[in-house]
Amino acid sequence: MSKIMAGVFSQPKRKNTPAPAPHVEVSELPLDGRLISVLRGRGVRELFPPQVEAVKAGLFDGRSVLLCTATASGKSLLAEVASVKAALEGGMALYAVPLKALAYEKLVHFSHYGGLAKVGVSTGDFDSEDRRLHEYDVLVVTYEKLDSLLRHRPGWLSSVKTVVVDEIHYLGDPRRGPVLESIIAKLKHLGLRAQFIGLSATVGNAAEVAEWLGARLVASSWRPVPLREGVYHGGRIYYPDGTYRRVEAAGDAEVALAVDAVAGGGQALVFASSRSSTVRIAKAVAKAIAAHPARLIDVAEASRLAGEVARASSSKIIGRELAELVARGVAFHNAGLELEVRRLVEEGFRRGVVKVVVSTTTLAAGVNLPARRVVVADFERFDPVVGREEIPVLEYKQMAGRAGRPGLDAVGEAVLVARSKNEVGYLMERYVRGQVEEVRSHILAGPNLRAHVLGAVGGGYARSIDELVDFFSNTLGYHQARTAVKSALLRSRVGAAVEELEEWGFLERDGERVYATELGRQVARLYLDPETAARYIELIKSLRGGNTSAYLYVVLTARDFPRVRRGRADRRVAEEVLSVLDVEEDEEFEEVVKTASVLTAWIEEEDEDAIFNRFEVAPGDLRVYIDLFEWLGNAAAKLAGMLGLEEHRRGLEVVTARVIYGVREELLELVTALRGVGRVRARALYNFGYRTVKDLAKASVREIASLPGFGERLAESIIEQARQLAGLS
């Protein structure tokens, strides 16, 4: 068996936290005086009861702990302090989160610790071990980035003393869960003497997960603001104790509940099932607030924020629509908004300028906004594969946990909306009284197992079938396979995965020994799904020639890539693909071509509003497509290079660069070489005759400053950059 990580994966001691813990002053904690000063500076004088239990469990003594405590109970603060403590003691801390947005939010949280630790963020560039990362004391990473780093096994891993996994309930997610399990299995294999801290408010089988981790469990439902949950129907909120409360505000249920909260001096966070619903509900709430006899918002502050939102949005259509609502104290919040616009909305809500935010349920994990009342407008949502489905209890509890603003609200309230009288009882039993689902592993499912088998072999964690079985016996999936034949079952599944990877040319076998081919090592380093890599290789080999549409099509066939479902596909794109590839024109082909049509419009320099009008793809969606294409397009180019197909390698690199910057090919030199020059300014320079860096090196500041979108300071910067690049400075 692999070595077990000392300290992290020792024998678990199950610990539930029943009774309220005694008060503990911050000054009593076994911490560096500088850390205590920071905590006091943040207004923390004594610990909450769950925090006391975590300290008693050994959180600050290097013990591994699984913290399953309510939202706002202070678990994240403890994890931050433990991370900085590791840094002050000469070690390094890794802080893993599921989403990029949460990574950058966490970076802001760590700014409170000033110069006590150098904190960095790393969320992309999977084909790199990032040697520079050893310069940081605390590194905030996404799950996928951490798994990628562990595949590269950089030398600085030996410095890691603390590993924090935030939102550890993602273990039950079909896509991200296996990544988390792979991370834990790799850490066990490496035998690092590191502390492990898991954080979640919602794990149905927390004791089982803690046992698997070898961590002490601290579980508590204590909250700084008590939570009252209920179901709304017909002007009343019904509570599980049989009581009810009338809501006087008129209108649709979610509107009435939001306005009622604001009229009482609070804020409301409304969760809806679709993007269009967030806009519709936000408009209805804004109208109701405007008609309310009391003055519910600060008009001057709201107007200022609305101006910032309009300026930050690259889509004038969406920016104008959102700004008009923000000016009335309301906002919608969905994946169509750019990160900066979302940040403005969230910050406006935290400052109390925005009184109501209406968000999609799918963004609930990334919306860290406490409100007096949380309204769950829809308990069902549409899934393109299975149709309408109910949200899990776990997801509802995550949303409900946002209710209650510490220091502002005596009670937080979470309310589900029932559409009929009969639904009241169902929602009460299913969600209010319901138990959070148990976390179940997905790592032994075919596609997931293939990917992580290749990662384990390519990363040097296993060199035989026996070692692969040993590696995967450290996963939650194996731990949960409570059968007498689970070792045989695991061996059978691992063997089947190895056979498929052999067929694709990623692994080779010599008896029981298993080796990654050079191609297989590259696929593992690129963090590609093996099936996607095999499809890329097949398509690239079959290209009879190269064109932009075909290269877009190849990259977009990845199962990781979301498909555009609105608007009409560009027939010219389809014809260009078919001119060099023999593929069937089925439903999948149409979906991929439609997505390629969106990116074609982008790289032909159509603006965001034109793309939004044609395909209903908003700037936030476009950013997701661009980020994914940057990773997958560069990966496809590297595979083409390994195949010796230089024409296609260069073609894929050019198309990927065009997608990243949203430009035609002639602008690539300007946008890639010069800071401060994006697609719009580059086009202006090109149209006025400044087509290369050398052209700009010879220009005067007055000439460039006079162009649309340029000022004197930017002109000076661009010309200085150009002269340095041209060797004229």
N, C-alpha and C positions, 0 to 999 in steps of 0.2 A: 504493500500500500504506500501511497505518497506520504511524505512527511506532513504532519498536521501542524498548522501554524501555532506556535507557542504563544500563549497569552490570548490570542484571538479565538482559537478553536479548541480551547480546553473543555473539560466537562462542564456542561451547562448547569446552572442553578436556577431553576424556575422561580420567578418571584413576581407574584401579583401584589398590587398595592391596595390593600383594602382601606384601612383607617387613615384619616388625615395625619400627615406627618407633622412633627413639631417645627416651629419656626427656626430657620437657620439664617443668621446674618451673613451677608456676603463676606464680611471681614473674617469670618470663621473658616472660610474655604481654604483648602490646601493649594493656594494659587500664588503665583508671583505677585508682589505688591502692585506692579504696573498694570496687571490684568484687573486686579480689584479696583484700582483707580478708574479704569475704563468703564467697568460695570457701574460704579457709582456715578460717573459722568453721564451714563445713559439712564440714570434714575432708578437703577436696580439696587435696592437696599437689603431685601431679604428674598429668599427663594420661595417659589410656589411649592405646594405639597408634592406634586410629581417630580419636581426638580430635586427636592430633598431626597426622595426615594432613589433617584438616579445616582446622586452623590453617594448615598449609603451603599448602593450596588457596586461602587468602585469606578464610576465614570472618570473621576480625576486621579485614579490610582492605576490607570492603564488597563482596567478590566474591560472586556467586550460587553456591550449592553445593547439590547433591543428595546427602544423606547416606543411603546404604543400608547400614546396619550393624546388627549383632545387637542384640537386646533387652539392656538394661542396659550397653551399651557407652558410654553417656554422651552420645548425640546430643541428647537433650532438654535436658540441662544447657547444652550449647554454644548451643542456640537461645535459651534463656532469657537467657544472658549477652549474646548478640548483641543481643537485644531491649532489655535494660536499657542496654547500651552506646549504642544508637541514642538512647535517651531522655536519657542523660547528655550526649550531643553535640547536644542541642537538637531532635532529631527525634521521631518517633512510630513505634511498632512495632505491627503487627497479627499476632496469633497465632491461626491458624484450626485448629479441631479438628472432627471429624465429629459428636460427640455432646455434648448438654448436660452430661451427667455428667462428661465429660472436661474441659469448659470450667471447671467449678467446682473440679475436682481441680487443674487447672493454676493457678487463682487461689491455691490453697493453696501450691503450689510457689513462686509469685512472692512470697509473703509473706516468704520468706527474705531478700529484698533490701531489706527495711525501707523507709526513706524515700528510697531512691535513685531510685525511679520510682513514680508514681501509677498503679496497675493497676486496670482495670475489666473487667467481663464484660458482654457483650450477646448474648442468644440468641433474642430474640423481637421482637414488634411490628414486623412487616415493612413496615407502612405508615407508615414514619417514617425520616427521615434522621438523627434523633437528634443535633441540634446540640450537645447537652451532651457528647457523646463526645469532643469536641476537648479536654476538660479532662484526659483521661487520657494518660499517656505510653506505656503499653502497654495494648492492648485485646485481650482474649481473646474470640473470636467463633466461632460455628458457621459451617460453610461457607455455609449458606443465608442466615444473617444478613449475612455479608460480601457475598454476591452481591446481596442486597437493598440494602445500603448503596451499593454501586457503581452500582446503577440510579438511586439518588437523587442521586449525585455531590455529596456535601456538600463544603463549602469546605475542611474540614480535611484532605482526602485529599492535598493538596499537601505536607503536613507528614510524610507517611509515608516513612520511610527504610528500614524493614525489614519484609518480609512473610514469615511462617513458615507453612508448611502441614504440619501433623502428619498422620501416617498417609496419606501421599500415594498409597499404593497404592489408595485409594478411587477413583482415576481409573477403575478398571475396574469400579466398581459401577454397575449400570444406572440407579440413581436419583441418587446423589450424585456420580458421576463427571462427568456433563454440567455440574453446578453448578460443580465445580472448573475444568473447561475454560472455562466462561463467565467465571469470575473472572480466569483468566490472560489470556483474550482482551481483557477490559476493561482490565486493567492495561497490556497492550501498547498498546492504543489511546490510553490517557491519557498514555503517555510519561513516567510518573513515574520519577525517578532514584532507584530504590529497590533494595535488595538482596533477593533471593529465596532462602529456605532451605527445601528440601523434606526431610522426614524419613520414613523407613520402614525396616522390617527385611526387607520382602518385596516386591521388585519384580523380576519375572522378566526384563524387558527394560529394566533401569535405564539402560543407555547410550542407548537410543532416547529414553526420557523426558527424560534430561538434555540430549540434543541439542535436543529440542523446546523445552525451557525456556531453553536458552542458559546452562546452569549447568555448573559443574565437578562431575564425579562422584567421590565418595569411597565406594568399596564395600569392605566388609570383613566376614569371618565371625568375626573375633576376638571373644572373650567374656571377661569377667572371671572367670566360672566356666565351665569346660569343660562341654559338653553331650554326654550319651550318650543316643542314641535306640535304642529296641528295640520288640519286639512280644511280648506275653504270651500264653501258652496253656499250659494243663495244669500249672500250678505253676512254669513257667519263663519267664524273660525272655530272648528270643533277640536277639542283637545282629548287626549287619551284617558283623562280622568273623568270624562263624561260632561265636563263643563263646555261652555262656548262663549264667544265674545262677538258682538255685532261690529261690523265695519260700515260706517256711515257713507263713505265715498261711493259715488255711482260709477257706472261704466263697466267694462270687461273686468273679470276677476283680477287679473294681474295688474291692471291699471288702478283699480280701487285699492288693492293692497299696497301698492307702491306709494300712491298719493297719501293714503292714510298714515303710512310711516313717516313721510316727509312732513305732513301737517302736524304730527306729534313731536317734531324736532329731531327726527332721525334721518337715516339714509336707507335706501333699499337697493338690493342686488337681485335682479330678476334673471332667471335662467330659462331660455327658450330652446326649442329643438332644432331650429333652422336659422340660417343667416337672414333670410327675408323676414322671419318673425321678429328678430331683434330690432330691425329697422321699424317694422310696423308698430310694435309695442312701444318703442321709444317715442315715436311720433305721437301716439295716443296719450302717453304719460305727459309729454311736454305740453300738449294741448290742455290736458286736465289741470296741470299745475298753473298754466297761464290763466285759466278761468277761475282759479281758487281765490276766494275773497282775501285771504291773508297773503302777505308778501313772503314767499317761501324761499327765494333765492337772492343772492347778492348780485344784482344785475351788472354792476360795473366789473366785478371780478370775473363773472361768467363771460362777459363780452370780451375781456382781455384774453381769457383762455381760448375762446372761440377763434380769435384772430390767430393765435399760435397754431391751433389745429389746422386752420385753412392753409396757413403758410407751409406747414410740415407735410401736408398731403400732396403726393405727386399727381393724384387724380383730382382735377377741379370738381368733377361731378360728386364724388364721394366726400371730398373735403368740404364742399359747400353744404351738402346735406347734413353732415355730422356737425359742422360749425353752427348751423342754424339751431340744432338741438342743444348743443353745449351752451349757447347763449341763453337758453331757457332752463339750464341746470340739469339736463338729461343727456345721456350718451348711449350709443350702441357700441358693442365691443365684440368683434368677430375676426376670423382669420383673414378676411379681405383687407383689413387695415394694416398698414405698415407698422413695424415695431415702434418707431418713434411716435406715431400717432397714438398707438395703444398706450405708450408710456405717458403721454400728455393726459390722456383720459384717466388713467389710473392715478396719476399724481393729483389731478384735479379732484378726484373722488376722495383721496386721502386728506386733502386740504379742506374738504367740505364745500368746495365750489360746485362740483357736480353732485347732485343729490340722489340721482338714480342712474345706475348702469344696467343695461340689458345685454346679457352675454349668451353665447351659445353654450350648451351643456358640454360640448366637446372641448371648450377652452377652460372648463372649471378648474383643472389642475394648475393652469398658469395664471389664474386670477386670484392673487393674494390680497383681497380687499375685504376687510371686516365691515359689516353693515348691521344696523339695528334689526332689519328684517331681510331674510333671504326668501325669495318667492320662486318655487319650482313650477313654472307655468305648464310644462309638458313632462310627463313621466315616460313618454315614448318618443322615439326618433326614427328617422328613416335611414336604413342601411342599403346601399346599392345592391348588395348581394342577397340579403335575407328579407328585405322589405322593412316594415315597421317592427321595432323591437322595444321592449321595456328597458329602461336604464337599470343597471345593477343597484342593489341596496348600497354597496360600497360607494358608488358614484354619488348617490343621493346624500349619504352621510358626509362625504367630502364637501358637498355644496352647503349642507346644513351647518357644518362646522364654521362657516364664515360668519354666522350670525352672532352679533354681540361685539361692540367696540369697547375694549378695556378702557376704563376711566371715563367713558361717555354714556354707556347704557347700563341700566340696572339688570336688564334681562335681554338676551338675544332671542329672536323668534325665527323659526324656519317653517314655512307654510307651503304645502302642496296644494295645487288647484285641482279640484274634482269637477268633471263636466256633467255629472249627474248625481242624484242623491245616493244611488246604489254604489257609486264609485267611492264615496266617502269612507265606508267601512273597509273596502278593499285596500285603499291607499293607507289607511290607518294600520292595518295588519301587515301589509307588505313592506311598507317603508318606515313608518313611525315606530312601530313595535318590532319590526323585522330585524333579524340578525345579519350582520355583514357576512358576505360570502367568504368561504375559505379560499385562501390562495392555493391554486393548483398549478403544478409545473407543466410547461409545454416543450421542454427542451428535448424530449425523446421522440417528438413528432418528426417525421421524415425530413422536410426541408430544414428545420432548425438543427437537427442532429447532423445532417450533412455539413452544414456551414461550420458548426463548432468542432466536428471531427477534423475538418481541414485546418481550422485555426489551431487546434491542439497539436497536430502533426507539424504544420508549417511553422509554428512558434517554438517547436522543440520540447513540448510538454509530454509527448508520447511518441514512442518509436516502434511500437508493436501493438497487436490486438490486445494483449494482456494489459499493457500500459494504458491503452485507450479505455478499456473497461475500468481500470483503476481510477483513471481521471474522471470518468463520468459517474463513478460511484460516489464522488464527492458532491454531486448535484442534488438539488431538492427533488428532482424527478425520481432519482434512485431511492432517496430517503422515503418518498411517498409510495413507492411500489411495494406495498406490504404483502408480498407473496413469497412462498418458499422457493420459487424458481426465478426470483428477480435477477440474480446474477446471470443465469442462462438466457433470460429474456434480453438483458442488456447486451450480452455478447452477440446475440443474434441480430439485434438492431444495429449495433456498431458494425458488425460484419457486412450487413446489407448496405450501410452508408459508405463503407470503404469500397465495396464493389462498384457502386455508382460513380464514385470519385475516380476510380481506376478507369472506368469506361470513358470518362471525360478527359483523361490524361493528366489529372491533377495529383494522383497518388500512384505509387508502384509498390508491389509486394514481393518479398523474397521469403517464402515460408510464412512465418508469423511476423516477420519484420515488415514495417510499413515506412515508406519514404515519400516525402513530398517531391514532386518533380520541380524543376525551375519554374515552370508555368504555374504549378500549384502553389509554390511559395509566393509567387507574385500575386496570385489571386487572393491568398490569405493576407498579404501585406496591404493590398488595395482595399481590404475589408469588403470584398464583393461576395454576394451570394453565389455559390458555385453554379447553380442553375442559370443565373443571369450571365455569369462569365462564359459558360458553355454556349449559351445562345449568342452572345456577342461574337465569340470566336467563329461559330458557324456562319453567322451573317457576314462578318468581315471577310472571311475566306470566299464566300459566294458572290461578293460584289464584282460585277463586270466592269465597273468604272466608279468614279467618285463624283458625287454632287452634294450640295448642301442639304437638300431634303432627305437624301438617303442616309447621310451621317446623323441627322437629327432622328430619323426613324430608328436606326440601330440603337442609339443610346436610350430612346424612350421606350423600348421594349422591356426594360427592366421592371420586375414586379414591384420594386420599391417606388416606382414613379406613379403619382396619381394621374388619372386620366381626366381630360376636359370633357364634359358631357353636354355643354350648351353650345349653341352656335352651329355654323356649317363648316365642314372641312373644306380646305382649299383644294380644288381638283388638280390644280397645277402641281401642288406638292405630291399628291398621290401619283400622278403620272411620272414625275421625276423619280420617285421611289421605284415604281414598276419598271422604269427604263433600265435599271441596273440590278434589280433584285427579283428573283422569282418567288413571290409570296402570294398567298391566297387572299383575295379581297373579302374577308369575312368581317364579323362584327368587331373583333379585336383590331384588325387592320384599320377599320374606320376610326376607332377610338384613338389609336396611336397617331394616325394621320391628322386627326382633329387637334390633338395636343401639339403635334409638329407645326400645324398651321398657326397656332398661337405664338410659338417661338419664332416662326418665320416672320410674322408681323413685327415682333419685338426686334429682331436683328435687322429688319428692313427699316427700322427707326420710326415705326408708328408710335404715337404717344400712348400713354396709359389709358386715357379716356377712350380713344378709338378702339383699343383692344377690349376694354370693359364693355363698350357698346356692342361689339361683334360677338364676344364669347362669354360675357359675364365673368371674366377673370379679372379680379381686382388687384391693386398693387401688392397687397399682402400675399395673395396666391402666386403672383408672378415672382415674388422674392423667393418663395419656396421652390418653385420650378428652377429658378436660376441657381440656387444653392445646391440642389440635387444634381443639376446638370454639370456644375463645376466638378463635383466629385465623380460622377459616373462617366462624363465625357472624357475627362483626363484618364480615367481608368481604362476606358475602351481604347484610347490612343496608345496607352502603354502596352496593352495586349496586342494591338496591331504591330507595334514595334517589335515585340517578342516573336511575332510570327514572320518577321522580315518583310512586312508589307509597308514600306516607308511612305508610299503615296497616301495610303489610308491613315497612317499615323499622323502625317502632316495635315491632312484634310480634317481629321477629327480634332486636332489641336486648334486649328483655325476656327472651326465652327464653335468649339467650346469657348474660346476667347470672345467670339462675337456674342455668344449668349450671355457671358458674364457681364459684358459692357453694353450690350444692346445696340450694336453698331454694324454698319456695313464694313466690309473688309478694309476699305481704303482708310478708315479712321483708326485702325488698330494701333498704329505707331503712336499716334497722339494720346489716346486714352490709356495705353499701357505704360508710356514713358513719363507722363507728366501728372503730378499731383494737382488736384483742383480742376482738372479738365475731364468732365463727363461727356456723355453722348451729345448733349445739346450744345455745349461750348465747343466741342471738337468739330461738330458740323459747321458751326459759325466760322471757326478758324479756317476750315477746309474751303468753305465757299468763298471766303475772302482771299484765298490764294496761299494761306499758310498750311501747307500740306505735309510737311515733315518737320522734325525737330530742328534740322539745319535752317529751314525757312524762318522758324521762330527765333533762332539764335541771332539772326541778322536783323530782326525787327526792332523797332523802338518802342518804349513804354507807351508813348502817346498813341502810336498806331493801334496797339492791342487794346489799350484802355478805352478806345473809342468804339470798339465793337460791341454788339448787343450781348449783355450778360457779363461784361467785364468791367472792372474798375481799376484804378491805378495800382492799388496794392496787389491785386491778383495778377495784373499784367507784369509787375516787377518780379513776382515769384516765378511765373511761367517762363519769362525770358531768362532769368538767372538759372533755372533748371535746364533750359534748353542749351544755354551756353556751356554749362558744366558737362552736359552729355556730348556736346559737339567738340569739347576740348578747347573752347575759346575763352574760358575764365582763367 
